[in-house]
Amino acid sequence: MDSLAHPLPAASRAGGGQRVLVGHPRRGIGAAVRRVLAGMGVRYVDVAADAGGLLAAVEAEPPDLVIIDRALLRADSGLIETLRAVVGRNELPVLVLGRFASMAERRALMAAGATDLIIRPLTGAELAARLRGHLENRLLNRSLQEVIRSLQTFHTGAVQRMQLARDMQLGLLPDDGLRTGIERRYGVRLDSHFESSSELGGDIWGARPLDDDRFAVFLCDFTGHGVAAALNTFRLHALLEKIDLPGDDPAEMLGAINRLLVGLLPESQFAAMLYAVVDTAADRLTYATAGAPKPIIGVPDCPLRVGESVGLPLGVSMKASYRNRSVEFPPGAFLFLFSDALFEARDWEGRPFGYPGILDLVRQCGPQGNGAPGAGALAGLLDRYFAVMPRPLADDLTALWLTRGTPPPTALLGSG
């Protein structure tokens, strides 16, 4: 096998330009093709005089392009087999140069894997033009493959990082130990559901003991979803854990968090939040809202109550203020909190579910509907909800159902 330049190691050639392999039984014609390629700036051109040498050269160092003269295939008894071997082992672009006796032969060569047939006679300029197009395509394909490999590597790393971030975000939510501790200490049941519209979301909820008789629950929904929204949930969690806040007064609590978030949140980002304190000794629920969805409250022997929602979202204005609302909350009462995705989501026909839809579900799945407040009420509600609402939702969904003690035998829900 001859070469235009001195043989170089594969590693050296890989960085120095494209390589073409020419198969022709007559070295003189092979050299002529090599000169055409040299004039195009192709530095490495090897010539093989028979099928064996051609396959050996491909195996030793796969080239960017293979040119096989029809004369070499004719001289070799395995015409189609040779072509298939060259193409199949490395998926190389292979051009067959020569005169072809029939259309059937052309079809057979193309079926065997030939990339193109170059029919002689033709001028050196014509040959150069045909070869240039194939070499440019090969170079483009190799560049695209490198980009694809790079993107695949990046995507794999991004998925792993996203999963780690999601696990960290889920770690912000109350674990089974905290939830069980609150349930036993205060005689309540906490059921929750967290579902983000993407890998990461902007919702977070929590519960924290205050004293022997009181504990607090909250639900916060930051604008947007994805990485930016998830970062805000970490910000809020850090504030709640590391800064001494007035946790027993919902209005003061929201005011303090708001003043902190105004300086922390990027422009145009804010949060809707409800913070509530349950006093089991006084049988009272005190809550304040900052642009959050209205809570739904059920009290034994009373109509279903839709709470109020007033106050600017957190992080909008340093001057925002919030007010407490206080309602009776005896044993058997329940509190249902949820992010706005629950009522803003649209069904298969594009109609929003709305608050009326939520109230209907609460009536069906609450104490009057199944006789066991809290015990499966939230799960049953969401099963009915997703029976008519398509997934995934356009926004993050968080829902929290809090029930006090064992209800009396009378119905908890009125016509409301």
Contacts in CASP RR format, 6 or more apart in sequence:
PFRMAT RR
TARGET T0000
AUTHOR 0000-0000-0000
METHOD contacts of the structure
MODEL  1
MDSLAHPLPAASRAGGGQRVLVGHPRRGIGAAVRRVLAGMGVRYVDVAAD
AGGLLAAVEAEPPDLVIIDRALLRADSGLIETLRAVVGRNELPVLVLGRF
ASMAERRALMAAGATDLIIRPLTGAELAARLRGHLENRLLNRSLQEVIRS
LQTFHTGAVQRMQLARDMQLGLLPDDGLRTGIERRYGVRLDSHFESSSEL
GGDIWGARPLDDDRFAVFLCDFTGHGVAAALNTFRLHALLEKIDLPGDDP
AEMLGAINRLLVGLLPESQFAAMLYAVVDTAADRLTYATAGAPKPIIGVP
DCPLRVGESVGLPLGVSMKASYRNRSVEFPPGAFLFLFSDALFEARDWEG
RPFGYPGILDLVRQCGPQGNGAPGAGALAGLLDRYFAVMPRPLADDLTAL
WLTRGTPPPTALLGSG
1 46 0 8 1.000
1 47 0 8 1.000
1 48 0 8 1.000
1 49 0 8 1.000
1 53 0 8 1.000
1 57 0 8 1.000
2 27 0 8 1.000
2 31 0 8 1.000
2 34 0 8 1.000
2 46 0 8 1.000
2 47 0 8 1.000
3 44 0 8 1.000
3 45 0 8 1.000
3 46 0 8 1.000
3 47 0 8 1.000
4 34 0 8 1.000
4 37 0 8 1.000
4 38 0 8 1.000
4 43 0 8 1.000
4 44 0 8 1.000
4 45 0 8 1.000
5 43 0 8 1.000
5 44 0 8 1.000
8 44 0 8 1.000
10 61 0 8 1.000
13 19 0 8 1.000
13 44 0 8 1.000
13 61 0 8 1.000
16 43 0 8 1.000
17 42 0 8 1.000
17 43 0 8 1.000
17 44 0 8 1.000
18 42 0 8 1.000
18 43 0 8 1.000
18 44 0 8 1.000
18 63 0 8 1.000
18 64 0 8 1.000
18 65 0 8 1.000
18 135 0 8 1.000
18 138 0 8 1.000
18 139 0 8 1.000
19 42 0 8 1.000
19 44 0 8 1.000
19 45 0 8 1.000
19 46 0 8 1.000
19 61 0 8 1.000
19 63 0 8 1.000
19 64 0 8 1.000
20 37 0 8 1.000
20 42 0 8 1.000
20 44 0 8 1.000
20 45 0 8 1.000
20 46 0 8 1.000
20 63 0 8 1.000
20 64 0 8 1.000
20 65 0 8 1.000
20 66 0 8 1.000
20 67 0 8 1.000
20 131 0 8 1.000
20 135 0 8 1.000
21 45 0 8 1.000
21 46 0 8 1.000
21 47 0 8 1.000
21 48 0 8 1.000
21 54 0 8 1.000
21 57 0 8 1.000
21 58 0 8 1.000
21 63 0 8 1.000
21 65 0 8 1.000
21 66 0 8 1.000
21 67 0 8 1.000
22 30 0 8 1.000
22 33 0 8 1.000
22 34 0 8 1.000
22 37 0 8 1.000
22 45 0 8 1.000
22 46 0 8 1.000
22 47 0 8 1.000
22 48 0 8 1.000
22 66 0 8 1.000
22 67 0 8 1.000
22 68 0 8 1.000
22 69 0 8 1.000
23 30 0 8 1.000
23 47 0 8 1.000
23 48 0 8 1.000
23 49 0 8 1.000
23 54 0 8 1.000
23 66 0 8 1.000
23 67 0 8 1.000
23 68 0 8 1.000
23 69 0 8 1.000
23 72 0 8 1.000
24 30 0 8 1.000
24 33 0 8 1.000
24 47 0 8 1.000
24 48 0 8 1.000
24 49 0 8 1.000
24 68 0 8 1.000
24 69 0 8 1.000
24 71 0 8 1.000
24 72 0 8 1.000
25 49 0 8 1.000
25 50 0 8 1.000
25 69 0 8 1.000
25 71 0 8 1.000
25 72 0 8 1.000
25 75 0 8 1.000
26 71 0 8 1.000
27 47 0 8 1.000
27 49 0 8 1.000
29 69 0 8 1.000
30 47 0 8 1.000
30 69 0 8 1.000
31 47 0 8 1.000
33 45 0 8 1.000
33 47 0 8 1.000
33 67 0 8 1.000
33 97 0 8 1.000
33 127 0 8 1.000
34 45 0 8 1.000
34 47 0 8 1.000
36 124 0 8 1.000
36 127 0 8 1.000
36 128 0 8 1.000
36 131 0 8 1.000
37 45 0 8 1.000
37 131 0 8 1.000
38 45 0 8 1.000
39 128 0 8 1.000
40 128 0 8 1.000
40 131 0 8 1.000
40 132 0 8 1.000
40 135 0 8 1.000
42 135 0 8 1.000
46 57 0 8 1.000
46 63 0 8 1.000
48 54 0 8 1.000
48 56 0 8 1.000
48 57 0 8 1.000
48 72 0 8 1.000
49 72 0 8 1.000
50 72 0 8 1.000
50 75 0 8 1.000
50 76 0 8 1.000
51 72 0 8 1.000
51 73 0 8 1.000
51 76 0 8 1.000
51 78 0 8 1.000
51 82 0 8 1.000
54 66 0 8 1.000
54 68 0 8 1.000
54 72 0 8 1.000
54 82 0 8 1.000
54 86 0 8 1.000
55 82 0 8 1.000
55 85 0 8 1.000
55 86 0 8 1.000
57 63 0 8 1.000
58 66 0 8 1.000
58 86 0 8 1.000
58 89 0 8 1.000
58 90 0 8 1.000
58 92 0 8 1.000
59 89 0 8 1.000
62 90 0 8 1.000
62 92 0 8 1.000
63 92 0 8 1.000
64 92 0 8 1.000
64 93 0 8 1.000
64 135 0 8 1.000
64 138 0 8 1.000
64 139 0 8 1.000
64 142 0 8 1.000
65 92 0 8 1.000
65 93 0 8 1.000
65 94 0 8 1.000
65 95 0 8 1.000
65 131 0 8 1.000
65 134 0 8 1.000
65 135 0 8 1.000
65 138 0 8 1.000
66 86 0 8 1.000
66 92 0 8 1.000
66 93 0 8 1.000
66 94 0 8 1.000
66 95 0 8 1.000
67 94 0 8 1.000
67 95 0 8 1.000
67 97 0 8 1.000
67 131 0 8 1.000
68 82 0 8 1.000
68 83 0 8 1.000
68 86 0 8 1.000
68 94 0 8 1.000
68 95 0 8 1.000
68 96 0 8 1.000
68 97 0 8 1.000
69 96 0 8 1.000
69 97 0 8 1.000
69 98 0 8 1.000
70 96 0 8 1.000
70 97 0 8 1.000
70 98 0 8 1.000
70 99 0 8 1.000
70 100 0 8 1.000
71 98 0 8 1.000
73 79 0 8 1.000
73 82 0 8 1.000
73 83 0 8 1.000
73 96 0 8 1.000
76 82 0 8 1.000
80 108 0 8 1.000
80 109 0 8 1.000
80 112 0 8 1.000
83 94 0 8 1.000
83 96 0 8 1.000
83 109 0 8 1.000
83 112 0 8 1.000
83 113 0 8 1.000
83 114 0 8 1.000
84 112 0 8 1.000
84 113 0 8 1.000
86 92 0 8 1.000
86 94 0 8 1.000
87 94 0 8 1.000
87 112 0 8 1.000
87 113 0 8 1.000
87 114 0 8 1.000
88 113 0 8 1.000
93 115 0 8 1.000
93 116 0 8 1.000
93 134 0 8 1.000
93 137 0 8 1.000
93 138 0 8 1.000
94 113 0 8 1.000
94 114 0 8 1.000
94 115 0 8 1.000
95 114 0 8 1.000
95 115 0 8 1.000
95 116 0 8 1.000
95 117 0 8 1.000
95 118 0 8 1.000
95 130 0 8 1.000
95 131 0 8 1.000
95 134 0 8 1.000
96 109 0 8 1.000
96 114 0 8 1.000
96 116 0 8 1.000
96 117 0 8 1.000
96 118 0 8 1.000
97 118 0 8 1.000
97 120 0 8 1.000
98 117 0 8 1.000
98 118 0 8 1.000
98 119 0 8 1.000
98 120 0 8 1.000
99 119 0 8 1.000
99 120 0 8 1.000
100 106 0 8 1.000
100 109 0 8 1.000
100 117 0 8 1.000
100 119 0 8 1.000
106 117 0 8 1.000
109 117 0 8 1.000
110 117 0 8 1.000
115 134 0 8 1.000
116 130 0 8 1.000
116 134 0 8 1.000
118 127 0 8 1.000
118 130 0 8 1.000
122 130 0 8 1.000
162 199 0 8 1.000
162 200 0 8 1.000
163 199 0 8 1.000
165 199 0 8 1.000
165 200 0 8 1.000
165 227 0 8 1.000
165 230 0 8 1.000
166 196 0 8 1.000
166 199 0 8 1.000
166 200 0 8 1.000
168 234 0 8 1.000
169 200 0 8 1.000
169 201 0 8 1.000
169 204 0 8 1.000
169 230 0 8 1.000
169 233 0 8 1.000
169 234 0 8 1.000
170 194 0 8 1.000
172 204 0 8 1.000
172 233 0 8 1.000
172 234 0 8 1.000
172 237 0 8 1.000
173 192 0 8 1.000
173 194 0 8 1.000
173 204 0 8 1.000
173 205 0 8 1.000
173 206 0 8 1.000
174 182 0 8 1.000
174 190 0 8 1.000
174 192 0 8 1.000
174 205 0 8 1.000
174 206 0 8 1.000
174 207 0 8 1.000
178 207 0 8 1.000
179 190 0 8 1.000
179 207 0 8 1.000
182 188 0 8 1.000
182 190 0 8 1.000
182 207 0 8 1.000
182 209 0 8 1.000
182 215 0 8 1.000
183 189 0 8 1.000
183 190 0 8 1.000
185 209 0 8 1.000
185 212 0 8 1.000
185 215 0 8 1.000
186 209 0 8 1.000
186 213 0 8 1.000
186 215 0 8 1.000
186 278 0 8 1.000
186 280 0 8 1.000
187 280 0 8 1.000
187 404 0 8 1.000
187 405 0 8 1.000
188 215 0 8 1.000
188 278 0 8 1.000
188 280 0 8 1.000
188 402 0 8 1.000
188 403 0 8 1.000
188 404 0 8 1.000
188 405 0 8 1.000
189 374 0 8 1.000
189 375 0 8 1.000
189 401 0 8 1.000
189 402 0 8 1.000
189 403 0 8 1.000
189 405 0 8 1.000
190 207 0 8 1.000
190 217 0 8 1.000
190 400 0 8 1.000
190 401 0 8 1.000
190 402 0 8 1.000
191 374 0 8 1.000
191 376 0 8 1.000
191 377 0 8 1.000
191 378 0 8 1.000
191 379 0 8 1.000
191 400 0 8 1.000
191 401 0 8 1.000
191 402 0 8 1.000
191 403 0 8 1.000
192 205 0 8 1.000
192 378 0 8 1.000
192 398 0 8 1.000
192 399 0 8 1.000
192 400 0 8 1.000
192 401 0 8 1.000
193 378 0 8 1.000
193 382 0 8 1.000
193 397 0 8 1.000
193 398 0 8 1.000
193 399 0 8 1.000
193 400 0 8 1.000
194 203 0 8 1.000
194 205 0 8 1.000
194 397 0 8 1.000
194 398 0 8 1.000
195 393 0 8 1.000
195 396 0 8 1.000
195 397 0 8 1.000
195 398 0 8 1.000
196 202 0 8 1.000
196 203 0 8 1.000
196 225 0 8 1.000
196 226 0 8 1.000
196 396 0 8 1.000
196 397 0 8 1.000
197 225 0 8 1.000
197 341 0 8 1.000
197 392 0 8 1.000
197 393 0 8 1.000
197 394 0 8 1.000
197 395 0 8 1.000
197 396 0 8 1.000
197 397 0 8 1.000
198 225 0 8 1.000
198 226 0 8 1.000
199 226 0 8 1.000
200 225 0 8 1.000
200 226 0 8 1.000
200 227 0 8 1.000
200 229 0 8 1.000
200 230 0 8 1.000
201 222 0 8 1.000
201 224 0 8 1.000
201 225 0 8 1.000
201 226 0 8 1.000
201 229 0 8 1.000
201 230 0 8 1.000
201 233 0 8 1.000
201 396 0 8 1.000
202 221 0 8 1.000
202 222 0 8 1.000
202 224 0 8 1.000
202 225 0 8 1.000
202 226 0 8 1.000
202 229 0 8 1.000
202 230 0 8 1.000
202 232 0 8 1.000
202 233 0 8 1.000
202 396 0 8 1.000
203 219 0 8 1.000
203 220 0 8 1.000
203 221 0 8 1.000
203 222 0 8 1.000
203 233 0 8 1.000
203 339 0 8 1.000
203 396 0 8 1.000
203 397 0 8 1.000
203 398 0 8 1.000
204 219 0 8 1.000
204 220 0 8 1.000
204 222 0 8 1.000
204 233 0 8 1.000
204 236 0 8 1.000
204 237 0 8 1.000
204 398 0 8 1.000
205 217 0 8 1.000
205 218 0 8 1.000
205 219 0 8 1.000
205 220 0 8 1.000
205 337 0 8 1.000
205 398 0 8 1.000
205 400 0 8 1.000
206 217 0 8 1.000
206 218 0 8 1.000
206 219 0 8 1.000
207 215 0 8 1.000
207 216 0 8 1.000
207 217 0 8 1.000
207 218 0 8 1.000
208 215 0 8 1.000
208 216 0 8 1.000
208 240 0 8 1.000
208 247 0 8 1.000
209 215 0 8 1.000
210 216 0 8 1.000
210 247 0 8 1.000
210 248 0 8 1.000
210 277 0 8 1.000
213 279 0 8 1.000
213 280 0 8 1.000
213 281 0 8 1.000
213 282 0 8 1.000
214 248 0 8 1.000
214 277 0 8 1.000
214 278 0 8 1.000
214 279 0 8 1.000
214 280 0 8 1.000
214 281 0 8 1.000
215 277 0 8 1.000
215 278 0 8 1.000
216 247 0 8 1.000
216 248 0 8 1.000
216 250 0 8 1.000
216 253 0 8 1.000
216 275 0 8 1.000
216 276 0 8 1.000
216 277 0 8 1.000
216 278 0 8 1.000
217 275 0 8 1.000
217 276 0 8 1.000
217 278 0 8 1.000
217 335 0 8 1.000
217 337 0 8 1.000
217 400 0 8 1.000
217 402 0 8 1.000
218 273 0 8 1.000
218 274 0 8 1.000
218 275 0 8 1.000
218 276 0 8 1.000
219 273 0 8 1.000
219 274 0 8 1.000
219 292 0 8 1.000
219 337 0 8 1.000
219 338 0 8 1.000
219 339 0 8 1.000
219 398 0 8 1.000
219 400 0 8 1.000
220 233 0 8 1.000
220 236 0 8 1.000
220 271 0 8 1.000
220 272 0 8 1.000
220 273 0 8 1.000
220 274 0 8 1.000
220 314 0 8 1.000
221 271 0 8 1.000
221 272 0 8 1.000
221 273 0 8 1.000
221 292 0 8 1.000
221 339 0 8 1.000
221 340 0 8 1.000
221 396 0 8 1.000
221 398 0 8 1.000
222 229 0 8 1.000
222 232 0 8 1.000
222 233 0 8 1.000
222 236 0 8 1.000
222 269 0 8 1.000
222 270 0 8 1.000
222 271 0 8 1.000
223 229 0 8 1.000
223 268 0 8 1.000
223 269 0 8 1.000
223 270 0 8 1.000
223 271 0 8 1.000
224 269 0 8 1.000
224 395 0 8 1.000
224 396 0 8 1.000
225 395 0 8 1.000
225 396 0 8 1.000
228 266 0 8 1.000
228 269 0 8 1.000
229 396 0 8 1.000
232 265 0 8 1.000
232 269 0 8 1.000
232 271 0 8 1.000
235 261 0 8 1.000
235 264 0 8 1.000
235 265 0 8 1.000
236 257 0 8 1.000
236 261 0 8 1.000
236 271 0 8 1.000
239 245 0 8 1.000
239 257 0 8 1.000
239 260 0 8 1.000
239 261 0 8 1.000
243 260 0 8 1.000
245 253 0 8 1.000
245 256 0 8 1.000
245 257 0 8 1.000
246 252 0 8 1.000
246 253 0 8 1.000
246 256 0 8 1.000
247 253 0 8 1.000
247 275 0 8 1.000
247 277 0 8 1.000
248 277 0 8 1.000
249 277 0 8 1.000
249 324 0 8 1.000
250 275 0 8 1.000
250 276 0 8 1.000
250 277 0 8 1.000
250 286 0 8 1.000
250 287 0 8 1.000
250 288 0 8 1.000
250 322 0 8 1.000
250 324 0 8 1.000
251 288 0 8 1.000
251 321 0 8 1.000
251 322 0 8 1.000
251 323 0 8 1.000
251 324 0 8 1.000
253 275 0 8 1.000
253 288 0 8 1.000
254 273 0 8 1.000
254 275 0 8 1.000
254 288 0 8 1.000
254 289 0 8 1.000
254 290 0 8 1.000
254 314 0 8 1.000
254 322 0 8 1.000
255 314 0 8 1.000
255 320 0 8 1.000
255 321 0 8 1.000
255 322 0 8 1.000
257 273 0 8 1.000
257 314 0 8 1.000
258 290 0 8 1.000
258 312 0 8 1.000
258 314 0 8 1.000
258 315 0 8 1.000
258 316 0 8 1.000
258 317 0 8 1.000
258 318 0 8 1.000
258 320 0 8 1.000
258 322 0 8 1.000
259 318 0 8 1.000
261 270 0 8 1.000
261 271 0 8 1.000
261 314 0 8 1.000
261 315 0 8 1.000
262 315 0 8 1.000
262 316 0 8 1.000
262 317 0 8 1.000
262 318 0 8 1.000
263 315 0 8 1.000
265 271 0 8 1.000
265 315 0 8 1.000
269 315 0 8 1.000
270 313 0 8 1.000
270 314 0 8 1.000
270 315 0 8 1.000
270 316 0 8 1.000
271 290 0 8 1.000
271 313 0 8 1.000
271 314 0 8 1.000
271 315 0 8 1.000
272 289 0 8 1.000
272 290 0 8 1.000
272 291 0 8 1.000
272 292 0 8 1.000
272 293 0 8 1.000
272 313 0 8 1.000
272 314 0 8 1.000
272 339 0 8 1.000
272 340 0 8 1.000
273 289 0 8 1.000
273 290 0 8 1.000
273 291 0 8 1.000
273 292 0 8 1.000
273 313 0 8 1.000
273 314 0 8 1.000
274 287 0 8 1.000
274 288 0 8 1.000
274 289 0 8 1.000
274 290 0 8 1.000
274 292 0 8 1.000
274 293 0 8 1.000
274 295 0 8 1.000
274 309 0 8 1.000
274 337 0 8 1.000
275 287 0 8 1.000
275 288 0 8 1.000
276 285 0 8 1.000
276 286 0 8 1.000
276 287 0 8 1.000
276 288 0 8 1.000
276 295 0 8 1.000
276 335 0 8 1.000
276 337 0 8 1.000
277 285 0 8 1.000
277 286 0 8 1.000
277 287 0 8 1.000
278 284 0 8 1.000
278 285 0 8 1.000
278 329 0 8 1.000
278 335 0 8 1.000
278 402 0 8 1.000
278 404 0 8 1.000
279 285 0 8 1.000
279 286 0 8 1.000
279 329 0 8 1.000
280 404 0 8 1.000
283 328 0 8 1.000
283 329 0 8 1.000
283 330 0 8 1.000
283 331 0 8 1.000
284 326 0 8 1.000
284 327 0 8 1.000
284 328 0 8 1.000
284 329 0 8 1.000
285 297 0 8 1.000
285 326 0 8 1.000
285 327 0 8 1.000
285 328 0 8 1.000
285 329 0 8 1.000
285 333 0 8 1.000
285 335 0 8 1.000
286 324 0 8 1.000
286 325 0 8 1.000
286 326 0 8 1.000
287 295 0 8 1.000
287 324 0 8 1.000
287 325 0 8 1.000
288 322 0 8 1.000
288 323 0 8 1.000
288 324 0 8 1.000
288 325 0 8 1.000
289 295 0 8 1.000
289 308 0 8 1.000
289 309 0 8 1.000
289 310 0 8 1.000
289 311 0 8 1.000
289 322 0 8 1.000
290 311 0 8 1.000
290 312 0 8 1.000
290 313 0 8 1.000
290 314 0 8 1.000
290 320 0 8 1.000
290 322 0 8 1.000
291 309 0 8 1.000
291 310 0 8 1.000
291 311 0 8 1.000
291 312 0 8 1.000
291 313 0 8 1.000
292 309 0 8 1.000
293 309 0 8 1.000
293 337 0 8 1.000
293 338 0 8 1.000
293 339 0 8 1.000
293 340 0 8 1.000
293 342 0 8 1.000
293 343 0 8 1.000
294 306 0 8 1.000
294 307 0 8 1.000
294 308 0 8 1.000
294 309 0 8 1.000
294 355 0 8 1.000
295 306 0 8 1.000
295 307 0 8 1.000
295 309 0 8 1.000
295 335 0 8 1.000
295 336 0 8 1.000
295 337 0 8 1.000
296 304 0 8 1.000
296 305 0 8 1.000
296 306 0 8 1.000
296 307 0 8 1.000
296 335 0 8 1.000
296 336 0 8 1.000
296 358 0 8 1.000
296 359 0 8 1.000
296 362 0 8 1.000
297 304 0 8 1.000
297 305 0 8 1.000
297 306 0 8 1.000
297 307 0 8 1.000
297 327 0 8 1.000
297 329 0 8 1.000
297 333 0 8 1.000
297 334 0 8 1.000
297 335 0 8 1.000
297 336 0 8 1.000
298 304 0 8 1.000
298 305 0 8 1.000
298 333 0 8 1.000
298 334 0 8 1.000
298 335 0 8 1.000
298 412 0 8 1.000
298 413 0 8 1.000
299 305 0 8 1.000
299 327 0 8 1.000
299 328 0 8 1.000
299 329 0 8 1.000
299 330 0 8 1.000
299 332 0 8 1.000
299 333 0 8 1.000
299 412 0 8 1.000
300 330 0 8 1.000
300 331 0 8 1.000
300 332 0 8 1.000
300 333 0 8 1.000
300 407 0 8 1.000
300 408 0 8 1.000
300 410 0 8 1.000
300 412 0 8 1.000
301 408 0 8 1.000
301 410 0 8 1.000
301 411 0 8 1.000
301 412 0 8 1.000
302 412 0 8 1.000
302 414 0 8 1.000
303 413 0 8 1.000
303 414 0 8 1.000
303 415 0 8 1.000
303 416 0 8 1.000
304 359 0 8 1.000
304 362 0 8 1.000
304 363 0 8 1.000
304 413 0 8 1.000
304 414 0 8 1.000
304 416 0 8 1.000
305 327 0 8 1.000
305 416 0 8 1.000
306 355 0 8 1.000
306 359 0 8 1.000
307 325 0 8 1.000
307 327 0 8 1.000
308 325 0 8 1.000
310 322 0 8 1.000
310 323 0 8 1.000
311 320 0 8 1.000
311 321 0 8 1.000
311 322 0 8 1.000
311 323 0 8 1.000
312 320 0 8 1.000
314 320 0 8 1.000
329 335 0 8 1.000
329 404 0 8 1.000
330 404 0 8 1.000
331 404 0 8 1.000
331 405 0 8 1.000
331 406 0 8 1.000
331 407 0 8 1.000
331 408 0 8 1.000
332 367 0 8 1.000
332 373 0 8 1.000
332 403 0 8 1.000
332 404 0 8 1.000
332 405 0 8 1.000
332 406 0 8 1.000
332 407 0 8 1.000
332 408 0 8 1.000
332 412 0 8 1.000
333 403 0 8 1.000
333 404 0 8 1.000
333 412 0 8 1.000
334 366 0 8 1.000
334 367 0 8 1.000
334 373 0 8 1.000
334 374 0 8 1.000
334 377 0 8 1.000
334 401 0 8 1.000
334 402 0 8 1.000
334 403 0 8 1.000
334 404 0 8 1.000
334 412 0 8 1.000
335 400 0 8 1.000
335 401 0 8 1.000
335 402 0 8 1.000
335 403 0 8 1.000
336 362 0 8 1.000
336 378 0 8 1.000
336 399 0 8 1.000
336 400 0 8 1.000
336 401 0 8 1.000
336 402 0 8 1.000
337 399 0 8 1.000
337 400 0 8 1.000
337 401 0 8 1.000
337 402 0 8 1.000
338 358 0 8 1.000
338 397 0 8 1.000
338 398 0 8 1.000
338 399 0 8 1.000
338 400 0 8 1.000
339 395 0 8 1.000
339 396 0 8 1.000
339 397 0 8 1.000
339 398 0 8 1.000
339 399 0 8 1.000
340 395 0 8 1.000
341 393 0 8 1.000
341 394 0 8 1.000
341 395 0 8 1.000
341 396 0 8 1.000
341 397 0 8 1.000
342 353 0 8 1.000
342 358 0 8 1.000
342 385 0 8 1.000
342 397 0 8 1.000
342 399 0 8 1.000
343 352 0 8 1.000
343 353 0 8 1.000
343 354 0 8 1.000
343 355 0 8 1.000
343 357 0 8 1.000
343 358 0 8 1.000
344 352 0 8 1.000
344 353 0 8 1.000
344 354 0 8 1.000
344 394 0 8 1.000
344 395 0 8 1.000
345 352 0 8 1.000
345 353 0 8 1.000
345 389 0 8 1.000
345 393 0 8 1.000
345 394 0 8 1.000
345 395 0 8 1.000
345 397 0 8 1.000
346 352 0 8 1.000
346 353 0 8 1.000
346 389 0 8 1.000
346 394 0 8 1.000
347 353 0 8 1.000
347 388 0 8 1.000
347 389 0 8 1.000
347 390 0 8 1.000
348 388 0 8 1.000
348 390 0 8 1.000
353 385 0 8 1.000
353 389 0 8 1.000
361 381 0 8 1.000
361 384 0 8 1.000
361 385 0 8 1.000
362 381 0 8 1.000
362 413 0 8 1.000
363 369 0 8 1.000
363 413 0 8 1.000
364 381 0 8 1.000
364 384 0 8 1.000
365 376 0 8 1.000
365 377 0 8 1.000
365 378 0 8 1.000
365 380 0 8 1.000
365 381 0 8 1.000
365 384 0 8 1.000
366 373 0 8 1.000
366 374 0 8 1.000
366 377 0 8 1.000
366 381 0 8 1.000
366 412 0 8 1.000
366 413 0 8 1.000
367 373 0 8 1.000
367 374 0 8 1.000
367 377 0 8 1.000
367 407 0 8 1.000
367 411 0 8 1.000
367 412 0 8 1.000
367 413 0 8 1.000
368 411 0 8 1.000
368 412 0 8 1.000
368 413 0 8 1.000
368 414 0 8 1.000
369 413 0 8 1.000
370 376 0 8 1.000
370 377 0 8 1.000
370 380 0 8 1.000
371 407 0 8 1.000
373 403 0 8 1.000
373 407 0 8 1.000
373 412 0 8 1.000
374 401 0 8 1.000
374 403 0 8 1.000
377 401 0 8 1.000
377 403 0 8 1.000
378 399 0 8 1.000
378 401 0 8 1.000
381 399 0 8 1.000
381 401 0 8 1.000
382 399 0 8 1.000
END
